[in-house]
Amino acid sequence: MASDPARTSGSPLNDDESKKIVHKGEEDTQEVLSVGDGSVRKGDILSLEHTDPVLNAKMHLVNNAIDEIGFTRYQMKLFVLNGFGYAVDSLILLVQSIIAGQAALEFHPGYEKGLTIAAYVGMLVGALFWGLTADIIGRKFAFNFSLIICSIFAILAGSSPNWVVLGLFVCLSAFGGGGNLVLDTAVFLEYLPSKDQWLLTLMAAWWGIGQLIAGFFAWGFIPNYSCQDPSLVPDAPPCTKSNNMGWRYVWFSSGSLVFVMSILRITVIRLKETPKFLVGEGKDAQCVDTLQSIAKKYNRPCSLTLEQMQACGEMNATERRSSVSHAKSKYGFAEVGVHLKGLYATKRIGISTSLIWFSWLLIGLAYPLYNVFLPTYLASRGAQFGQTSAYVTWRNYTLVNFSGIWGPVAAGYMCATPLGRKYTMVIGALITMAFFFAYTQVRTEVQNIVFTCVVNFCLNIYYGTLYAYTPEVLPSAHRGTGNGIAIGWNRIMGIMSAVIATYADTSTPVPIYICAALYILMAAVAAVFPFEPYGHRAS
């Protein structure tokens, strides 16, 4: 949007000018912008939905500037460094599941699913805490410190003297890692040119990489450094710390790896606060400086100026604090209320928010039932096939996790086609459902591994796309809050799945049937999402 030279800098928009901006946004949805080798429509996803025309106009200018700069090494660094957060989230969740059995043999807990609940509680609190702080104090703080917190407590978990302390450290480690899925997608998205937004889906491949790393650690340490289960080996010696170090080595290795990742996040890139967060804060000058500095560093054009931003209108501090972005005081319950209200600013945005949260609730139950408790199910199937080797069990587990990497890769390609995000999720969910039902008919070890790998591949098509879709259609000023609550619903259902697993036999096909039915519902919900990001730009 070009600035009006006749406008007095800093003057707010009047009603007629607000309507012109909305109309301009409507025209832009039909205009085609050629960027590099691709063409995308210039329309911002929420251009006709936003209740603040000044903020909407400024976001439009920022999107234009990001498209003008294009994809640089800065975004490539963010793809890798933010991907670390994805990997850590899945790594911590899978590690606690992997080591729970061996740790229980040593500590004899009263409630064996306690670690799963501890992990999900930590991730729930982490998602809500880091999500809200992302909208209040910015994305940069969580980006720099969340992984450090996670790594410290992951290392400490390996030295736990009893089950309760282990649960506490698992919870605290999950708290640090649990906010990464909220922040990593938001930070990466808010620097991405519109033609490259499909990379947000591809970034979910890091989730599978985290699972693969967990599988490798389990494969390397659990079979070789673990005590025997007395229920399987009657004459097995007592399980003590000295003969059961395998699960501790898994935690030490995982925590050390996360620590290295946290240092790389600080040293490889000096993250600047995202331009869209700065706009919501009313810091137009810093927003322009950030974009201009990136353009200068990578020798790219950027025609955005402070005068253009100010020509859209600028409210004073008091007015801004009572706008759609913030309350009068940032540090109070009123601020949370503003962000929640912003997620229901219009009917379509409200429907979109509710359906997204419902989808996260569904996948939050289906995914843990299948994947977190997969070791139990694989072990039982292996026993049916005459295979009881711990080495082979964890080798198979690693193969399954490796297959999960490629689901988001396929999803990223599909999202960049006219299928868009919505129908990529529909296809991924329905294919997953079909293989879930087929899996119950597996009768040989080869079939078991093949079907398990295929299921993990397919479900990550849906999961990876949902991760990307969520921040894309949320208003930028409330993106952290909406994303945090979405993932919070996911964690709540993860806690429930642990309770279900305590009183249900997860070695039977029943959880598979339940997961299949849930994926049918997920496909139906995805089909009726009100917004399709394909060909549009995130707010």
Secondary structure, DSSP 8 states (H G I E B T S, - for coil): ----TTS-TT----HHHHHHHHHHHHHHTT-EEEETTEEEE--BTTTTT-S-HHHHHHHHHHHHHHHHH-S-HHHHHHHHHHHHHHHHHHHHHHHHHHHHHHHHHHH--S-TTHHHHHHHHHHHHHHHHHHHHHHHT-HHHHHHHHHHHHHHHHHHHTT-SSHHHHHHHHHHHHHHHHTHHHHHHHHHHTT--GGGTTHHHHTTHHHHHHHHHHHHHHHHHTTTS----TTT-TT-----STT--HHHHHHHHHHHHHHHHHHHHHHT------HHHHHHTT-HHHHHHHHHHHHHHTT------HHHHHHT----HHHHHTSSS--SSSSSHHHHHHHHHHTTSSHHHHHHHHHHHHHHHHHHHHHIIIIITHHHHHHHHHHHTT---HHHHHHHHHHHHHHHTHHHHHHHHHHTSTTHHHHHHHHHHHHHHHHHHHHTT--SHHHHHHHHHHHHHHHHHHHHHHHHHHHHTS-GGGHHHHHHHHHHHHHHHHHHHHHHHHHS-TTSSHHHHHHHHHHHHHHHHHHT-S---TTSB--
